[in-house]
């Protein structure tokens, strides 16, 4: 069974994006194993920390390395993806030459209560993922508005 590392861009205990990720994991349970990576102990990126790397960074990098693909699940904050996701990406791509995301298949989904769900944030995230060599699926696009489907194209 293929393993998918799931990176949720919200740390909130009752995050609707975390609930969304768990619902997707349940729907795919016969075909994929979803490994939801906990980012709550991942410190803000600081190059000085490579001198004594926190265990949470090694855990993040290990779980992504062992996965067959990565699913990014993010709310939209101010027309962008979240700092939590950017921070995880920065740790995962460093140090130079040790990018755990490189050539991994990836997908982006998300939900936010705003009028366009997480569409703009997803678009910006896709741009960053292309620059770190994630092989991002272009379709289907799934954006949820609060708790109901806002847009879905295939």
N, C-alpha and C positions, 0 to 999 in steps of 0.2 A: 504494500500500500504506500502510495506517495505521501510524503510529509511536507506540510506547508507551515512555515513560520508565519505567525500572524502578529503584525506590529500595529497596535492600537494607539492612535494619536491622542488619547485622553487618559488622564490619571484619575479622573473622578470615580469614586466608588460605584455610583449608579449610572455610569456613562451609557448613553444609548448606543454609542459606537461599540462598546464592549459587548453589550447585549446583542447588537447586530452581528458581531463576529461570532458569538456563541450560537446564534440562530443559523448562520451559514455553516458552522462546524456541524451542527446537528443535521442539517439538510444533506451534507456531503459525507456523513459518517461511514457510509458503505463503500466510498470510493477514495476518500482522502483522510489523512490524520492531520487535524489542525492543532498546532502547538502555539498557544497564545503566550507570547513572551511578555513577562512582567517588566515594565520600564520604571517602576516606582523608585527603585534604588540606583538608577543610572544617574551619575552626577552630570552636571553641565560640562560640556567638552572643555578640557583644559589640557593643552599639550604637556604641561608639567607633570600631569598624572601618569604619563608613560614611565616615569621613574619608579613608581610603585603603583601598578595598575590595580584598581579596585576589582574584587571578584565579580561584581555585577557586570563589568565590561567583558571579562572573559566568558561569562555565561551568555551574554548577548551574542557575542561573536561565534561562540560554539554552536548555539542553537540555530543561528542563521546558516552557518557553514554546513550543518548536518541536514538542513532542509533541502528538498527538491525544488522549492519555489517559495516566494514570499507574497503575502497578501497585506497590503497597507490599508488600514481602516481609519478614516480620519473625519473629524468634524471640520467645519470651516470657521476660522477665526479671522475676522477683518479681511475677507476676500483672499485668504491664503490658507495653507495647511498649517498644522500646529508646530510650535517650538519643540514639543516632545518628539515628534517625528523627525524633525531636522536634527535634533541632538542624537537620536539613535542612528540616523544615517551617518552623521559625522564620525561617531565612534566606530561604526561598522566599516568605514572606508579607510581608516587610519590604523597604523602608520602607513606611509606610502608603500605601495606594493602588497598590502595585506587587506585589500577590499573584499570583504566576505559577500558582498552583493554582486560582484562582477559576474556577468553572464548567467545570473539566476533568472528564471522566468518570474515575472511579477504581475500583480494586478492591483488596481486601486478602486476602492469603494468607500462610501461614507454617508453620514447622515448629519443634518443640522436642521434646526427649526426655522431658519430663514427662508425667504421666498424662493430661493434657487437651490435649497439643500446645500450640498458641498461641492457643487459643480466647478466653481472657480478655483477652490482649493485643490481639487483633484487635478485640474489642468496644470496648475503650477507644480504640483508634486510630480506629475508625469515628466515635466521638463527637467527637474532635478534628477529623477531616476534615470533618464536617458544619459545624463552626463556622468553617472557612476556605473554605467553599463548594465543596468537591469533591463532585461528583455521584456518590456511591458506590453501586456495585451491591450490592444486598442479597443476591442469590443468584447463583451457587451459593456456598455456604460450603465452603472446603476447609481442613482442618487435618490436618497430618501429625504422627504420633508417631514421632520418630526417622526411620527410613527406610521406614516403611510407613504406609498410610492408616489414620488413626484415625477420622475422621468425614468424611462427604461428604453434603451434602443439596442437593436441587434443588427 
